[in-house]
Amino acid sequence: MSSAQFDHVSVLKKSNVYFGGKCISHTVQFEDGTKKTLGVILPTEQPLTFETHVAERMEVVSGECRVIIADNEESELFRAGQSFYIPGNSRFKIETSDVLDYVCHLEG
């Protein structure tokens, strides 16, 4: 799904706000019951740490970010058009110096 929009979905009105507003997303539910979140991460001074319950694929729509997944010691750079995967029951740290638009594909 690399199109610029999602069709035939329901969007939850209430936003998900994390880290004092540094990350804001909305949940999108598809007709088949799958869910994604569409969000924005504002520039960070320190990495933001997210916990996962299900496997996630983070698609970078615009901007770029540095990510450390689970217990890895090295960060990786991801730019618009790229994705990274986080296993379920894990965590990742993310930081960005610009506004980052993303889609989180909940895969569990």
C-alpha positions as a Markdown table, in Angstrom:
| # | Residue | x | y | z |
|---|---|---|---|---|
| 1 | Met | 0.0 | 0.0 | 0.0 |
| 2 | Ser | 2.1 | 2.8 | -1.2 |
| 3 | Ser | -0.7 | 5.1 | -2.3 |
| 4 | Ala | -1.0 | 8.6 | -0.8 |
| 5 | Gln | -4.4 | 7.8 | 0.8 |
| 6 | Phe | -6.5 | 5.1 | 2.3 |
| 7 | Asp | -10.0 | 4.6 | 1.1 |
| 8 | His | -13.0 | 2.9 | 2.8 |
| 9 | Val | -11.8 | 3.3 | 6.4 |
| 10 | Ser | -13.0 | 4.5 | 9.7 |
| 11 | Val | -10.9 | 7.0 | 11.7 |
| 12 | Leu | -11.2 | 7.3 | 15.4 |
| 13 | Lys | -11.8 | 10.9 | 16.3 |
| 14 | Lys | -9.7 | 10.9 | 19.6 |
| 15 | Ser | -6.0 | 11.4 | 19.0 |
| 16 | Asn | -3.3 | 9.4 | 20.6 |
| 17 | Val | -0.9 | 11.8 | 22.3 |
| 18 | Tyr | 2.5 | 10.7 | 23.6 |
| 19 | Phe | 5.5 | 12.4 | 25.2 |
| 20 | Gly | 3.7 | 15.7 | 26.0 |
| 21 | Gly | 2.6 | 16.2 | 22.4 |
| 22 | Lys | 5.9 | 15.2 | 20.7 |
| 23 | Cys | 4.0 | 12.4 | 18.9 |
| 24 | Ile | 0.4 | 12.6 | 17.9 |
| 25 | Ser | -1.5 | 9.9 | 15.9 |
| 26 | His | -4.9 | 8.8 | 14.9 |
| 27 | Thr | -6.1 | 5.2 | 14.5 |
| 28 | Val | -7.5 | 4.1 | 11.2 |
| 29 | Gln | -9.5 | 0.9 | 10.9 |
| 30 | Phe | -10.0 | -1.0 | 7.7 |
| 31 | Glu | -13.1 | -2.9 | 6.5 |
| 32 | Asp | -11.2 | -6.2 | 7.2 |
| 33 | Gly | -10.6 | -5.2 | 10.8 |
| 34 | Thr | -6.9 | -4.3 | 10.4 |
| 35 | Lys | -5.6 | -1.1 | 12.0 |
| 36 | Lys | -2.9 | 1.4 | 11.3 |
| 37 | Thr | -2.0 | 4.7 | 13.0 |
| 38 | Leu | -1.2 | 7.8 | 11.0 |
| 39 | Gly | 1.0 | 10.2 | 13.0 |
| 40 | Val | 3.5 | 12.9 | 13.3 |
| 41 | Ile | 6.6 | 13.1 | 15.5 |
| 42 | Leu | 8.0 | 16.6 | 16.2 |
| 43 | Pro | 11.7 | 17.2 | 16.4 |
| 44 | Thr | 13.2 | 15.6 | 19.5 |
| 45 | Glu | 16.1 | 16.5 | 21.7 |
| 46 | Gln | 16.3 | 13.0 | 23.2 |
| 47 | Pro | 15.1 | 9.7 | 21.6 |
| 48 | Leu | 11.5 | 8.7 | 22.4 |
| 49 | Thr | 11.0 | 5.1 | 23.5 |
| 50 | Phe | 7.9 | 3.2 | 22.4 |
| 51 | Glu | 6.8 | -0.2 | 23.6 |
| 52 | Thr | 5.1 | -2.6 | 21.2 |
| 53 | His | 2.5 | -5.2 | 22.0 |
| 54 | Val | 2.1 | -6.5 | 18.4 |
| 55 | Ala | 4.6 | -6.5 | 15.5 |
| 56 | Glu | 4.7 | -3.2 | 13.8 |
| 57 | Arg | 6.0 | -1.9 | 10.5 |
| 58 | Met | 6.8 | 1.8 | 10.6 |
| 59 | Glu | 6.6 | 3.5 | 7.2 |
| 60 | Val | 8.3 | 6.9 | 6.9 |
| 61 | Val | 6.1 | 9.1 | 4.8 |
| 62 | Ser | 8.2 | 12.3 | 5.1 |
| 63 | Gly | 11.2 | 13.4 | 7.0 |
| 64 | Glu | 13.9 | 11.1 | 8.4 |
| 65 | Cys | 14.7 | 9.5 | 11.7 |
| 66 | Arg | 17.2 | 7.5 | 13.6 |
| 67 | Val | 15.9 | 4.3 | 15.2 |
| 68 | Ile | 17.3 | 1.8 | 17.7 |
| 69 | Ile | 15.2 | -1.4 | 17.7 |
| 70 | Ala | 15.1 | -3.6 | 20.9 |
| 71 | Asp | 18.5 | -4.2 | 22.4 |
| 72 | Asn | 20.6 | -3.1 | 19.4 |
| 73 | Glu | 23.3 | -0.7 | 20.2 |
| 74 | Glu | 23.6 | 1.1 | 16.8 |
| 75 | Ser | 20.9 | 3.4 | 15.4 |
| 76 | Glu | 19.8 | 3.2 | 11.8 |
| 77 | Leu | 18.7 | 6.1 | 9.6 |
| 78 | Phe | 15.4 | 5.8 | 7.8 |
| 79 | Arg | 14.1 | 8.3 | 5.2 |
| 80 | Ala | 10.8 | 9.0 | 3.4 |
| 81 | Gly | 9.8 | 5.9 | 1.5 |
| 82 | Gln | 11.5 | 3.5 | 3.8 |
| 83 | Ser | 10.1 | 1.2 | 6.5 |
| 84 | Phe | 11.5 | -0.6 | 9.6 |
| 85 | Tyr | 10.1 | -3.5 | 11.6 |
| 86 | Ile | 9.7 | -3.9 | 15.3 |
| 87 | Pro | 8.8 | -7.3 | 16.8 |
| 88 | Gly | 5.8 | -7.7 | 19.1 |
| 89 | Asn | 6.4 | -7.3 | 22.8 |
| 90 | Ser | 9.5 | -5.2 | 22.1 |
| 91 | Arg | 10.5 | -1.6 | 22.0 |
| 92 | Phe | 12.2 | 1.0 | 19.9 |
| 93 | Lys | 13.8 | 4.4 | 20.3 |
| 94 | Ile | 13.3 | 7.1 | 17.7 |
| 95 | Glu | 14.6 | 10.6 | 17.2 |
| 96 | Thr | 14.2 | 13.2 | 14.5 |
| 97 | Ser | 15.5 | 16.7 | 13.8 |
| 98 | Asp | 12.5 | 17.5 | 11.5 |
| 99 | Val | 8.8 | 16.8 | 11.5 |
| 100 | Leu | 8.3 | 13.1 | 10.7 |
| 101 | Asp | 5.1 | 11.8 | 9.1 |
| 102 | Tyr | 4.6 | 8.1 | 9.5 |
| 103 | Val | 2.2 | 5.2 | 9.1 |
| 104 | Cys | 2.4 | 2.4 | 11.7 |
| 105 | His | 1.1 | -0.8 | 10.3 |
| 106 | Leu | -0.1 | -3.0 | 13.2 |
| 107 | Glu | 0.7 | -6.5 | 12.1 |
| 108 | Gly | -0.6 | -8.5 | 15.0 |
